[in-house]
Amino acid sequence: MTPAGRAQGVRKAVIPAAGLGTRFLPATKATPKEMLPVVDKPAIQYVVEEAVAAGLRDLLVVTGRNKRALEDHFDHAYELEAVLTEKGDTDRLALVRATSALAWLHYVRQGRPQGLGHAVLCARQHVGDEAFAVLLGDDLIDPRDRLLSRMLEVQAADGGSVVALMEVPDDQIHLYGCAAVRPGAEPDVVEVSALVEKPDPSVAPSRYAVIGRYVLDPEIFAVLEQIPPGRGGEIQLTDALAVLAARGPDQPRVRGVVFTGSRYDTGDRLAYLQTVVRLASERADLGPQFRTWLAEFVAAEQPVRG
């Protein structure tokens, strides 16, 4: 079967953003986790910009309750624009207007969070019978790395589904979906024969972790509708991809693009802080002064307060 997306190219992306963000409480009690600032932009804006840079401008955000701020951020802010115009603050005015012109954003509510697989299934009506991308907000990819563009190239060449893979240490593989792989036709592409959600390191099939980028064949929807709840009582996208990977050679394949670039994690508090420091340090406008201050701060050996 050749997916419709192969002939016309992938046009749409789905960004799941319905999670409760419990690891960041109380900050996320009323503020979506996706709106927490990473330097001076909310985390979700990095993800939207990545999709747009790869040529995808039709984006569906899967939201839940208390996520209205996501829609407001990418909408016009006429009062703010008027104030900035009156002040002659053209630089900040351009920043504000740019966010509302990034892409065509649509929104659907997941209702009760039932796992990543269920969030993807909520996109079925919008996506239709096309291949599509899925971008998770916990993983930010350095814009200098063409991960999503490369995945789209691999999918366009031969159809099927494509996942992003990254080698991680043995003691971290239990935090991810894990892929059993065999060599593919190109050095950075592997064939995926099986996937396991968060395996014990002793039985993990490899150290290849599935990170938060996917290009999916629309066949995934039929599988997501049929599979039972998996780990944590939720509908797991990894389980659905495992079903596709186990099908015969005449069915759409699952392949992986092995990523060796820069990935920034915002999934928990420590990783989030590390991401902010790393990105701020690399900024031309902030980096030099920030790195100087940071080095002095660390050298001063500030005592830990209880």
C-alpha positions in Angstrom: 0.0 0.0 0.0 1.3 3.4 -0.9 0.1 6.2 1.4 -1.5 9.3 -0.1 1.2 11.3 1.7 3.9 9.9 -0.5 2.5 11.3 -3.7 1.6 14.8 -2.5 4.2 15.2 0.2 3.6 15.6 3.9 1.7 18.8 4.6 0.4 18.5 8.1 1.9 18.2 11.6 0.3 17.3 14.9 1.6 18.7 18.2 0.2 16.9 21.3 -0.2 19.5 24.1 -2.9 18.1 26.4 -0.7 16.9 29.3 -1.2 18.2 32.8 2.5 19.1 33.4 2.4 17.7 36.9 6.3 17.7 37.1 6.2 21.5 37.1 3.5 22.1 39.7 2.6 24.6 41.0 3.8 26.7 38.0 1.5 24.6 35.7 -1.6 24.8 37.8 -2.9 27.6 35.6 -0.2 27.9 33.0 0.3 25.2 30.3 3.7 23.5 30.5 4.1 24.2 26.8 4.0 28.0 27.6 6.9 27.9 30.1 9.6 30.2 28.7 12.8 28.8 27.3 14.9 32.0 27.5 12.4 34.4 25.9 10.0 32.2 23.9 7.6 29.6 25.1 8.7 26.0 24.5 5.9 25.3 22.0 7.1 28.1 19.8 10.4 26.3 19.2 8.4 23.3 18.0 6.1 25.3 15.7 9.1 27.0 14.2 10.8 23.7 13.6 7.7 22.4 11.7 7.6 25.5 9.6 11.3 25.3 8.8 10.7 21.8 7.5 7.9 23.1 5.2 4.9 22.2 7.3 2.5 25.1 8.0 -0.8 23.3 8.6 -0.5 22.4 12.3 -3.0 20.8 14.6 -2.4 21.3 18.3 -4.1 18.7 20.5 -5.0 20.5 23.7 -7.0 20.0 27.0 -8.5 22.2 29.7 -6.6 25.3 30.8 -4.7 25.5 27.5 -6.3 28.7 26.2 -3.0 30.5 26.5 -1.6 28.4 23.6 -4.2 29.7 21.3 -3.8 33.3 22.6 0.0 33.2 22.0 -0.4 32.4 18.3 -3.3 34.7 17.8 -3.2 38.5 17.1 -2.8 40.7 20.2 -4.4 43.9 18.9 -4.2 45.9 22.1 -0.5 45.0 22.6 0.3 45.7 19.0 -1.5 49.1 19.3 0.6 50.0 22.4 3.8 49.0 20.7 2.9 50.9 17.6 2.1 54.1 19.6 5.5 53.8 21.4 7.3 53.3 18.1 8.8 50.0 19.4 9.1 48.4 16.0 11.4 45.6 17.1 9.1 44.2 19.7 6.1 44.8 17.5 7.7 42.6 14.8 8.3 39.8 17.4 4.6 39.9 18.5 3.3 39.9 14.9 5.6 37.1 13.8 4.1 34.6 16.2 0.6 35.1 14.7 1.9 34.6 11.1 4.0 31.5 11.6 1.6 28.9 10.4 -2.1 27.9 10.1 -2.8 26.5 13.6 -5.9 24.5 14.4 -6.9 23.1 17.8 -8.8 20.1 19.0 -9.3 19.0 22.6 -8.3 15.6 23.7 -10.7 15.6 26.7 -9.4 13.2 29.3 -5.7 12.5 28.7 -5.4 8.8 27.7 -1.9 8.6 26.4 0.1 9.8 23.4 -1.5 7.3 21.1 -5.0 8.6 22.0 -3.8 12.2 21.4 -2.6 11.2 17.9 -5.9 9.5 17.2 -7.7 12.8 18.0 -6.0 14.2 14.9 -7.6 11.7 12.5 -10.4 13.9 11.2 -8.0 16.8 10.5 -5.2 14.6 9.0 -7.4 12.4 6.8 -5.8 9.8 4.6 -2.4 11.5 4.5 1.0 10.9 6.0 1.7 13.4 8.7 4.3 14.5 11.3 4.1 14.4 15.0 6.3 16.7 17.2 6.4 16.4 20.9 7.1 19.5 22.9 9.4 17.9 25.5 12.1 17.5 22.9 13.5 20.7 21.3 15.8 20.1 18.3 18.6 22.5 17.5 17.4 24.4 14.4 20.8 23.9 12.8 20.0 20.1 12.7 17.7 19.0 9.9 16.1 16.1 11.7 12.5 16.6 10.7 13.5 17.5 7.1 15.5 14.3 6.9 12.7 12.2 8.2 10.3 13.8 5.6 12.9 12.9 2.9 13.0 9.3 4.0 9.2 9.0 4.2 8.8 10.6 0.7 11.3 8.2 -0.9 9.5 5.0 0.2 6.4 5.7 2.2 5.7 4.0 5.5 6.4 5.5 8.9 9.6 7.1 10.2 10.7 7.6 13.8 13.6 9.6 15.2 16.1 7.5 17.1 19.0 8.5 19.4 21.5 6.3 21.2 21.2 6.7 25.0 23.1 5.1 27.9 21.9 1.7 29.2 20.6 3.3 32.4 18.4 5.7 30.5 16.7 3.4 28.0 13.9 2.6 30.5 12.7 6.2 30.0 11.9 5.8 26.3 10.3 3.7 23.7 13.1 1.4 22.4 13.6 0.0 18.9 15.0 -3.2 17.6 16.8 -2.3 14.4 18.7 -3.7 11.4 20.8 -1.7 8.9 19.0 0.3 6.3 20.0 1.5 2.8 21.7 4.6 4.1 24.1 5.2 7.0 21.7 7.2 9.1 18.6 5.1 8.3 17.7 1.8 10.0 14.9 -0.7 9.6 12.7 -1.1 12.7 11.6 -4.6 13.4 10.1 -4.1 16.9 9.4 -1.5 19.5 9.0 -1.7 23.2 7.7 1.0 25.5 10.1 1.8 28.4 11.8 -1.6 28.7 14.0 -2.8 31.6 17.6 -2.3 30.5 18.2 -6.1 30.9 15.7 -6.9 28.1 15.9 -3.8 25.9 16.5 -4.7 22.3 19.0 -1.9 21.7 20.1 1.5 23.0 18.1 3.3 20.3 15.5 5.4 22.0 12.6 6.9 20.2 12.7 10.7 20.7 9.8 13.0 20.1 9.6 13.2 16.3 7.6 11.0 14.0 6.4 10.9 10.4 3.4 8.5 10.3 1.5 6.6 7.7 -2.2 7.1 8.1 -2.5 3.4 8.7 -1.6 4.2 12.3 -5.1 5.4 13.0 -6.7 2.0 12.4 -4.2 0.4 14.7 -4.6 3.0 17.4 -8.4 2.3 17.3 -7.9 -1.4 17.9 -5.0 -1.8 20.4 -5.8 -2.1 24.1 -4.3 0.2 26.7 -0.7 -0.4 27.4 1.8 0.8 29.9 0.2 3.0 32.5 -3.3 2.1 31.2 -2.9 4.5 28.3 -3.0 4.1 24.5 0.7 4.0 23.6 1.9 5.3 20.2 4.9 2.9 20.6 2.6 -0.1 20.8 0.8 0.9 17.6 4.1 1.4 15.8 5.2 -2.0 17.0 2.2 -3.5 15.2 3.1 -1.8 12.0 6.8 -2.8 12.3 5.7 -6.5 12.7 3.7 -6.6 9.5 4.9 -8.3 6.3 7.3 -6.8 3.7 4.4 -5.9 1.4 3.0 -3.5 4.1 4.2 0.0 4.9 7.5 -0.2 6.8 8.7 1.5 9.9 12.2 3.0 9.6 14.3 5.1 11.9 16.5 8.1 11.3 19.4 8.0 13.7 19.9 11.4 15.1 23.3 12.6 16.4 22.7 16.3 16.6 21.7 18.5 19.5 18.5 17.8 21.4 17.3 19.8 24.4 15.0 18.2 26.9 12.3 20.1 28.8 10.6 17.1 30.3 11.4 17.7 33.9 12.7 20.5 36.1 16.4 19.7 35.9 16.4 19.1 32.2 14.4 22.2 31.6 16.9 24.4 33.6 19.8 22.8 31.7 18.1 23.6 28.4 17.5 27.2 29.3 21.2 27.6 30.3 22.4 25.9 27.2 20.3 27.9 24.8 21.0 31.2 26.6 24.7 30.5 26.5 24.6 30.1 22.7 22.7 33.3 22.0 24.8 36.0 20.4 22.9 38.7 22.3 23.0 37.0 25.7 25.7 34.4 25.6 28.9 36.3 26.3 27.6 38.1 29.4 25.6 35.2 30.6 28.6 32.8 30.4 30.8 35.2 32.2 28.3 35.6 35.0 27.6 31.8 35.1 31.3 31.0 35.4 31.7 33.5 38.3 28.6 32.2 40.0 29.8 28.6 39.8 33.3 29.5 41.0 31.8 31.3 44.0 30.4 27.9 45.2 27.1 29.2 46.5 25.9 27.1 49.4 22.8 24.9 48.9 19.8 26.2 50.8 17.4 23.8 52.3 
